[in-house]
Amino acid sequence: MWSTIKKYLEGYPERLKVARILVENGLSTRDGKIYLNQIEIPPLRVARAAGVDRRTVNETLKVIRANRELKLIFEEIRPAGHSLKEIAKYLNLGVLEITPVDAKTPGILANSAMILSKAGLSIRQAIVDDPELSPEPKLTLIAEKKIPGELIPELLKISGVAKVSVY
């Protein structure tokens, strides 16, 4: 997805910033307007978040609207949902954060989930950063209770795992 967006906007770094804000926040565009689900978001708010002016946001919206591939992406994009990571400690949930050597390595999520399952932990939420959008993508698993430290060595044995953090 990001490679498609970049293909059309890479000659315009400020428009690329706007597109990144839209994607990272799950903001869609329809009829030249920006939406968070059904809530219209003023271009000025997006401009401030992207560090550009409102005209740049409006020009980006025109490019998206005029390009079939971009239009298909941005009309259908939706927010991923809310992460429990920030409030996990207040809810007595466990947080496991895995940094991969290469985020495209298959099996990291599946093997991590299996290790937690064997330890009797149910996963409440799984968040995987898109390697095309995040400079340091991570896999974050939120478990029903605190994650025992003795699982760390087992998680580090998973092919492609560089680092494991437990909160």
N, C-alpha and C positions, 0 to 999 in steps of 0.2 A: 504494500500500500504506500509506504513512505517513498519508495523509489519512484512510483508513479507521480506522486505529488511533486517530488523534487524535480523530476524531468520537466515539468511545466513551469516551475517557479524558481529554479536555481539561479537564473540570471537576475533575479530580484530578491536579494537577501531579506529585505524588510517584509515582502509578501510571504516569504518562507517562514518568517517569525510568526506572522499572523496565522498561517496554516498550522504551524506547530501548536499554537495556543488552542486553536479549534480542535485539533486531534487530541491533545493531551487532556482536554476538559470535556471531550465528548460532545462538542457543540456542532449542531448541524446547520446547514444553510438551505433555505427554501425561498424562492422568489426574491433573491437579493437581501434577505434578512437572516439574522443569526438566532438560533433557538437552543435552549437547554430543555429538551423534551418539548413541551408546548409553550414554554415561557420565552418570550422574545427578549433578547439581550441587545442593548444599545451598542452600536459600533464603537462609540467612545470608550466604553468599558473594556472592550477587547483591545482597542488601541493602547490604552494605559497598561494593560497586562503584557502586551507584546513590546512595549517601549517604542511605539510608532505613532504617527498621527492618524486621525480619523479617516483622512483621504486614502491612506494606504490600505486601511481595512476595506473601504468601499471599492477600491480598485481590485483588491484581492477577490472580493465577492463577485465583481464583474467577470474576472477571469474564470472563476469557478463556474459561474452560470453559463458562460460561453463555451466551456470545454466539456464535452460529453463524459469523458472518463472522470474528471474531477467532480463534475456534478453528481454522478452516480455515487461516488465515495461520500461526498459531504452531505448529500440529502439523506443518506441512510445511517450516518454515524450516530451513536448514542452513548451516553455516559456509562461507564463500566459498573458503577455502583459505589457504595461506600465501603471504605476499608475499616475493619475493626482494629487495625494495628495500633492506632493512637489511643484507643480506649481499652485495649485488651487487659491491661493490669487492673483496671477498675472493675472489670467483669470477671476477673480470675481466669482469664484465658491465656493460653501459651502462644508465644510467637516464635516461629522458626524462620530465619532469613538465610537463604542460600545464594551465594554468589558463584556463578558458573565460570569455568575457564572459557567456554564458548557456549553462549545461550542457545545455539542451534543443536547442541548435543542431545540426541533423543534419550529419553528414559529418566531424566533427572526428577521430574514431577512424579512419575509413576513409582519410581524406587523410593523416593522420600515418603510418599503416601503409604507405601507398603510397610516401611519401617515404623511409621507412626501407628499404623493399624495393628501391627504385630505387638506393639507396646500397649495396645488397648486404648489408643487415643483416637477420637473421632475428629475429623477436620471440619471446622465450621466455615472456613473460607480459604480460598487459594487465589493468589494474585500473582500473575506472571507479567513482568515488564516486557514490552515489545523491544527486541534488540535493535530494531531500526530506529526507534525513537529515544531510547535511553542509552546514554553513554556507558553506564555500568548497570546493565539489567540484572534484576534479582528475582528470585522466586520467594514469595512470602506465604507461609502456611500458618493459619490461625487454628489452634487446636482447642478442644473443649476444656482442657485444664493445662497447667504448667507442664512444660516439656522437660523430662529428666535429663540432666547433664550427661548421663552415661550413654545417651543415644548419639552424641556428637561424633565419637570416633566411627561409629557405624555409618553415619551420614557422610562423613568425609571419605569413606571408601567408595561411594557412588562415582562411577565414571563421569568425568566432566565437572565435578564439584571442586571449586577452589577454596571456598571459605564457608563456614557455618557459624551463625550467631543465634543464640537463644535468649529471649527476653521474658 
